[in-house]
Amino acid sequence: MHLRDVAWRAMSAYDLPAVQGIADTVHIDYFETPEVLAERLRLYHNGCYLLEVGEKPAGYVLSHPWLYGTLPPLNTLLKQLPAEPDTYYIHDLCLLPVARRIGAASRIVEALVKHARAEGYPTVTLVAVNGSIPFWQRHGFQITEIDALYGKLLSYEAAASYMVRRLV
């Protein structure tokens, strides 16, 4: 289903209080400070979008270039992005219940994949949590086992999975 008053737009610093409110509502077990969210926007604004439903914030996505086979730690300042990134990383796709099952998540995932492809990244990577593996699989992502990530994935949740979509 697609609704008329549903739109993704570039995130700005003015949106950060709404983003924090959405994160605090949806990601109870994955808290990140306002400083961490603001830093992701500052480091790579081209990968940060706000979803509006009826002109009200209802979701967001944070994404940026990163290193394949590694994870940026949750709730930790990165200080800078890698000098030679080799994957595009979706850090967080978060929707309030009102914005689910309307096609908004699929639209932004395909836009991010298109962006990653245009920037020349061979893969898009992420950590799937909260039972989201089937959603990501529908978008071409596959669970990828990397032994070095085992402990880091457990810090999210026992069912967390590193997932990869190959673009080339």
Secondary structure, DSSP 8 states (H G I E B T S, - for coil): ---TTEEEEE--GGGHHHHHHHHHHH-TTS---HHHHHHHHHH-GGGEEEEEETTEEEEEEEEEEE-TT----TT---SS--SS--EEEEEEEEE-GGGTTSSHHHHHHHHHHHHHHHTT-SEEEEEE-TT-HHHHHHTT-EE---GGGHHHHHTT-TT-EEEEEE--
